[in-house]
Amino acid sequence: MITRVRIPKLSANVEEAALTGWMKKEGDSARKGETLAELTTDKIALELPAPRSGVVRRILAPEKSVLPVGYVIALIGPESDPLPDVDAANRALLEKHRRRIAAPERPRRTGRGSARAVRATPAARRLAREWRVDLARLARETGVRLITESVVRQHAQRSDS
């Protein structure tokens, strides 16, 4: 039986996560509970465990992609089992998510300044504080939805040039 590995619902207000790295590649064996991938949301970074033991048959999402909750990122199971077609369901989920985030949103008032409203990983926030990078300005300039540590580093390197 093939198991679909999905972006999990981590909390009530988390709708997406960035896939920051794969620990396994297609064809690798994975034991139940072993780390398959690293995910990052605007609040936490975590390791995604394999839901069952088996072979990583197909990886459906590249590193550094931002994906909605429920998106199937990998298929795990015996080599002899046929793979299910999850591409159409993933496309539909992505389209629904894009429509939802494109809808005008009421501005949030955090009382902590505009940098707080920017979606950034904890490592990116820490680095931005150290290097005195304005996250709100960086988000406007780059158009990136989730600012990662690498985006802050790239911006800082361009600014130093």
FIGU-658504 format. One record per atom (N, C-alpha, C, O): x, y, z; residue in three letters. Coordinates in steps of 0.1 Angstrom, whole numbers, plus 5000, padded with zeros to 4 digits. Layout:
REM residues N
XYZALA ...
END
This chain:
REM residues 161
500849885000MET 500050005000MET 500950135000MET 501850145008MET 500650224991ILE 501350344990ILE 500750455000ILE 499550465001ILE 501650515007THR 501250625016THR 501550755011THR 502650785006THR 500550845012ARG 500750985007ARG 501351065019ARG 500751075030ARG 502451135017VAL 503051215027VAL 502651355024VAL 502951415013VAL 501851425033ARG 501351555031ARG 501951665040ARG 502551635050ARG 501751785036ILE 502051895045ILE 501051895056ILE 499851905053ILE 501551875068PRO 500551865079PRO 499951995084PRO 500552105082PRO 498751985090LYS 498152105097LYS 498852115110LYS 498552035119LYS 499652215112LEU 500552235124LEU 499852315135LEU 500052295146LEU 498952405131SER 498152475140SER 496952535133SER 496852535121SER 496052595140ALA 494752645134ALA 495052755124ALA 494252755114ALA 496052835126ASN 496252945117ASN 497352925107ASN 497653015099ASN 497952805106VAL 498952775096VAL 498352715084VAL 497652615085VAL 498452785072GLU 497852735060GLU 498852685050GLU 498452625040GLU 500152715053GLU 501152665043GLU 502552645051GLU 502652695062GLU 503452575044ALA 504752555049ALA 505752555038ALA 505452525027ALA 506952595041ALA 508052595031ALA 508752465033ALA 509152425044ALA 509052395022LEU 509752265023LEU 511252315021LEU 511752345010LEU 511952315033THR 513352375032THR 514352275029THR 515552305026THR 514052145030GLY 515152045026GLY 514551905027GLY 513751865035GLY 515151815018TRP 514851675018TRP 515951605025TRP 517151625022TRP 515651505034MET 516651425040MET 516751285033MET 517751215034MET 515751255025LYS 515751135017LYS 515551175002LYS 515051284999LYS 515951084993LYS 515751104979LYS 514950984974LYS 514850884980LYS 514450994962GLU 513650884955GLU 514550764955GLU 515750764952GLU 513950644959GLY 514650524959GLY 515250484973GLY 515650374975GLY 515350584982ASP 515850564995ASP 514850485004ASP 513650505002ASP 515350405013SER 514450345023SER 514250435034SER 515150515038SER 513050435040ALA 512750515052ALA 512050435062ALA 511150355059ALA 512450445074ARG 511750385085ARG 510750475091ARG 510950595091ARG 509650415097LYS 508650495103LYS 509250585114LYS 510050535122LYS 508950715114GLY 509550805123GLY 510850875119GLY 511250975125GLY 511450825109GLU 512750875104GLU 512451005097GLU 511451015090GLU 513351105098THR 513051235091THR 513151225076THR 514151175071THR 512051265070LEU 512051275055LEU 512451405050LEU 513151415040LEU 511951515056ALA 512151645051ALA 512051745063ALA 511651715074ALA 512551865060GLU 512451975069GLU 511452075064GLU 511452115052GLU 510552125073LEU 509552225069LEU 509752345078LEU 510152335089LEU 509352455073THR 509352585080THR 508052655078THR 507652675066THR 507552705089THR 506352795087THR 506852935092THR 507952955095THR 505853025093ASP 506253165098ASP 506553155113ASP 507053255119ASP 506253045120LYS 506453035134LYS 507452935138LYS 508152955149LYS 507552825131ILE 508452715136ILE 509152645124ILE 508752655112ILE 510252575127ALA 510952495118ALA 510852355124ALA 511052335136ALA 510552255116LEU 510452115121LEU 510852015111LEU 510952035099LEU 511151895117GLU 511451775108GLU 510151695106GLU 509451665116GLU 509951665094LEU 508751585091LEU 509151435091LEU 509951395082LEU 508551355100PRO 508851215100PRO 508151135090PRO 507051165085PRO 508651015086ALA 508050925077ALA 506850865084ALA 506950815096ALA 505650865079PRO 504450815085PRO 504450655086PRO 503750595094PRO 505250595078ARG 505450445078ARG 506750415071ARG 507350495065ARG 507150285073SER 508350245067SER 508050205052SER 506950165049SER 509050225044GLY 508950185030GLY 510050255021GLY 510950315027GLY 509850255009VAL 510750314999VAL 510150444995VAL 508950454992VAL 510950554994VAL 510550684989VAL 510350664974VAL 511350664967VAL 509150644970ARG 508950614955ARG 508950734947ARG 509450734935ARG 508350844952ARG 508250964943ARG 508251084952ARG 507551094963ARG 509051184949ILE 509051314955ILE 508351414946ILE 508651424935ILE 507351484952LEU 506451564944LEU 506651714946LEU 505951794939LEU 507551754954ALA 507751894957ALA 509251924958ALA 510051854965ALA 509752024951PRO 511152064952PRO 511452134965PRO 510552194971PRO 512752134969GLU 513152214981GLU 512852364978GLU 512852404967GLU 512552434989LYS 512352574989LYS 510952614983LYS 510652734980LYS 510052514981SER 508752544976SER 507852574988SER 507952504999SER 506952664987VAL 505952694997VAL 504652634993VAL 504052654982VAL 504152545001LEU 502952454998LEU 501852465008LEU 502152485020LEU 500652445004PRO 499552455013PRO 499452325021PRO 499952215017PRO 498752335033VAL 498452225041VAL 497652115033VAL 496752155025VAL 498051995034GLY 497351885026GLY 498051845013GLY 497651745007GLY 498951925008TYR 499651904996TYR 500451774997TYR 501151755007TYR 500351684988VAL 501151554988VAL 502551584983VAL 502751614972VAL 503551564992ILE 504951604988ILE 505751474985ILE 506751484978ILE 505251354989ALA 505951234986ALA 505051114987ALA 504051114993ALA 505451004980LEU 504750884981LEU 505750774986LEU 506850764981LEU 505350704996ILE 506150595002ILE 505450465002ILE 504250455004ILE 506150364999GLY 505550224999GLY 506450124992GLY 507550154988GLY 505950004991PRO 506649894985PRO 506949924970PRO 506149994963PRO 508049884965GLU 508349904951GLU 507449834941GLU 507349874930GLU 506749734946SER 505849654937SER 504549724935SER 503849694926SER 504149814944ASP 502749874943ASP 502749984933ASP 503650054932ASP 501649994926PRO 501450104916PRO 501250234923PRO 500650244934PRO 501750344917LEU 501650474923LEU 500350534920LEU 499850534909LEU 499650604930PRO 498450674927PRO 498750804920PRO 499850854921PRO 497750854912ASP 497950984905ASP 497451084915ASP 496251094918ASP 498351164920VAL 498051274929VAL 498251414923VAL 497951514930VAL 498751414911ASP 499051544905ASP 497851634903ASP 497951754906ASP 496751584899ALA 495551664897ALA 495051724910ALA 494651834911ALA 495051644920ALA 494551684934ALA 495551794939ALA 495051894945ALA 496851774937ASN 497751874941ASN 497652004934ASN 497652114940ASN 497352004921ARG 497152124913ARG 495952194918ARG 495952314919ARG 494852124920ALA 493652184925ALA 493852244939ALA 493352354941ALA 494552184947LEU 494752234961LEU 495652364960LEU 495352464966LEU 496652364951LEU 497452484949LEU 496652594944LEU 496752714948LEU 495752574934GLU 494952674928GLU 494052734938GLU 493852854939GLU 493352654946LYS 492452694957LYS 493252784967LYS 492752884971LYS 494452734970HIS 495252814980HIS 495652954974HIS 495553054981HIS 496052954961ARG 496453084955ARG 495253174954ARG 495453294957ARG 494053124951ARG 492953214951ARG 492653274965ARG 492353394966ARG 492753194975ARG 492553234989ARG 493553344993ARG 493153444999ARG 494853324990ILE 495753424994ILE 495753554985ILE 496253654989ILE 495253534973ALA 495153654964ALA 493953744968ALA 493853854964ALA 492953684975ALA 491853764979ALA 492253874989ALA 493153854997ALA 491653994987PRO 492054104996PRO 491854065011PRO 490854015015PRO 492854095018GLU 492854065032GLU 492754195040GLU 493354295037GLU 492054195051ARG 491954315060ARG 493354325066ARG 493954225070ARG 493854445067PRO 495154465073PRO 495154425087PRO 494154455095PRO 496254355091ARG 496354315105ARG 497054425113ARG 497954495108ARG 496554445125ARG 497254545134ARG 497854465145ARG 497154415154ARG 499154465145THR 499854385155THR 500354475166THR 500654425177THR 500454605164GLY 500954695174GLY 502454685176GLY 502954745185GLY 503054605168ARG 504554585169ARG 505254635157ARG 506454595156ARG 504654705148GLY 505354755137GLY 505154665125GLY 504654555126GLY 505454715113SER 505154645101SER 506054515099SER 505554425092SER 507254515105ALA 508054395103ALA 507454265109ALA 507654155105ALA 506554285119ARG 505954175126ARG 504854105116ARG 504653985117ARG 504254185108ALA 503254135099ALA 503854055087ALA 503153985080ALA 505154075085VAL 505854005074VAL 506053855078VAL 506353825089VAL 505853765068ARG 506053625071ARG 507453595068ARG 507953605057ARG 508153555079ALA 509553515079ALA 509853405088ALA 509253395099ALA 510853325085THR 511253215093THR 511953275106THR 512453385105THR 511953195117PRO 512653245129PRO 514153275126PRO 514653375131PRO 514753195118ALA 516153225115ALA 516353355107ALA 517253425109ALA 515353375098ALA 515453505090ALA 515253625099ALA 515853725097ALA 514253615108ARG 514053725117ARG 515253755126ARG 515653875128ARG 515853645131ARG 517053665139ARG 518253735131ARG 518853825136ARG 518453685119LEU 519453745110LEU 519153885107LEU 520053975106LEU 517853915104ALA 517454045100ALA 517754145112ALA 518154255110ALA 517454105124ARG 517754185136ARG 519254205137ARG 519654325139ARG 520054105135GLU 521554115136GLU 522054215126GLU 522954295129GLU 521554205114TRP 522154275103TRP 521354405100TRP 521654485091TRP 520354435108ARG 519554555107ARG 518854565093ARG 518954665087ARG 518254455089VAL 517554455077VAL 516054475080VAL 515454405088VAL 515354565073ASP 513954585074ASP 513154485067ASP 513154485054ASP 512554395074LEU 511854285068LEU 510654325059LEU 510354275049LEU 509954435064ALA 508754485056ALA 509254535043ALA 508654515032ALA 510354615043ARG 510854665030ARG 511354555021ARG 511154555009ARG 512054455027LEU 512554345020LEU 511454265013LEU 511554225001LEU 510354245020ALA 509154175015ALA 508554255003ALA 508254194993ALA 508554385004ARG 507954464993ARG 508954464981ARG 508454454970ARG 510254474983GLU 511154474972GLU 511254344965GLU 511354334953GLU 511254234972THR 511454104966THR 510154034961THR 510153954952THR 509054064968GLY 507754004965GLY 507653864970GLY 506753784967GLY 508653824978VAL 508653684984VAL 507653674995VAL 507453765003VAL 506853564995ARG 505753545005ARG 506253505018ARG 505753545029ARG 507353425019LEU 507953375031LEU 509453405030LEU 510153345022LEU 509853495039ILE 511253535038ILE 512053435046ILE 511753405058ILE 513053375040THR 513953275046THR 515253345049THR 515553455045THR 516153275056GLU 517453315060GLU 518253345047GLU 519053445047GLU 518053265037SER 518853285024SER 518453415017SER 519253485011SER 517153455018VAL 516653575012VAL 517353695019VAL 517753795013VAL 517453695033VAL 518053805040VAL 519553805036VAL 520053915034VAL 520153695036ARG 521653695032ARG 521853755018ARG 522753835016ARG 521053715008GLN 521153764995GLN 520953914995GLN 521753984988GLN 519953965002HIS 519754105002HIS 520854185009HIS 521354285004HIS 521454125019ALA 522554185026ALA 523754195017ALA 524554295017ALA 524054085010GLN 525154085000GLN 525054184989GLN 525954244985GLN 523754194984ARG 523554294974ARG 523754434979ARG 524354524972ARG 523354464991SER 523454594997SER 524954625000SER 525354745000SER 525754525003ASP 527154555006ASP 527954574993ASP 529054634993ASP 527454534981SER 528154554969SER 528154694964SER 528754724954SER 
END
